[in-house]
Amino acid sequence: MLIWHCKASNILHPFSFGTFVKHLPLSKPLTFFPWKIQAKTLSTTRILSLPHFQALSSRQKDQIHIYVDTLLEWNQRVNLTAVKEENEVMKRHIEDSLAIIPPINNSYTSHCSSSCTNLNLIDVGTGPGLPGLVLAIACPGWKVTLLECMNKRCIFLKHAVSLTGLSNVRVVRGRAEDMGQDLLFRENFDVAVARAVAEMRILAEYCLPLVRVGGLFVAAKGHEPQEEVRNAERAIQLMGASVLQLCQVQSHSPFGQRTAILCLKGRPTPRKYPRDPGTPAKIPL
């Protein structure tokens, strides 16, 4: 079971939703794979070990099953995840993704707004939709943008969104550095999240330019990221934010503790950030 422990860190337009997919110019047309996916039912023992999944409605559980089955099917042909077994996907990807919802809700209602019912959220470097697509299933009132630069992953995401019947998701193909300078995206989101993308110094420059003043940036990290956070303090401050909380997820599975790093944006990001594509990774702040 997963238990959240949150502690304060010592380190001090609108667009039309429906299923919307935006691709930058492609050299080849999109091709979809007509696999038929049937949702599976998890055993009672497995469900009891996934408390966040267990709290979902029947429809949401079905949508998760469809997503996981689709992910594993596509993963046989397209490299989407290193995890190959359904049970491991549920524990390492689905439950971990769902587990960041409580700290987002708690921090947002405490520091940003009285309600988080209708969040406008972007998942930067979403890969196969983790955590963004899972968050969209669990929180149907949220507007979720899945930002991914790789065409094959964008094709998969569009297919998964269609199969799960989600109407609160759009898929955008592009780089965070470009989107952060695009006025349609810059400082337009209540929350930006990133999971398994890059170190904090780089993530800060990727994500914080997309967050509105008064919004949150949430980075999903592993065990004891304190040194990484300390090294990123300058980058976070340059982007107009400060570290708000480090929220630990204590897991009783073999995969150990997880940590969500929450940053509150207090002022606009200077226009020179983010820098040109590739620069944040090559020369971190």
Number of C-alpha atoms within 10 A of each C-alpha: 13 19 13 17 12 17 11 12 17 11 13 12 7 8 8 9 14 12 15 16 18 13 15 10 8 9 6 7 7 11 9 10 9 7 9 10 14 11 15 13 10 14 8 9 8 13 15 13 16 18 16 21 22 16 12 16 11 10 12 20 20 18 22 23 21 19 26 23 20 22 23 19 15 17 17 11 8 13 14 18 15 8 14 14 10 15 14 12 19 21 19 15 19 23 22 24 23 22 23 25 15 13 21 20 15 14 20 22 14 11 13 17 13 9 12 18 13 12 18 20 26 29 25 28 28 25 25 23 29 22 28 28 29 20 22 23 27 23 20 17 15 18 23 27 26 27 24 24 18 13 16 16 21 26 19 23 27 20 17 22 24 13 15 19 13 17 18 22 28 23 26 21 22 19 17 25 21 15 20 25 19 13 11 13 19 19 23 21 25 24 28 28 27 25 22 14 16 15 17 25 22 21 26 30 25 29 32 34 32 31 29 23 21 19 27 30 32 27 26 23 24 16 14 13 17 15 9 13 20 17 14 21 20 15 22 28 18 19 24 19 28 23 24 22 22 27 23 24 23 17 16 12 12 8 12 11 17 22 23 27 25 26 26 26 28 16 16 17 25 11 12 8 17 25 16 12 13 11 13 19 15 9 10 15 18
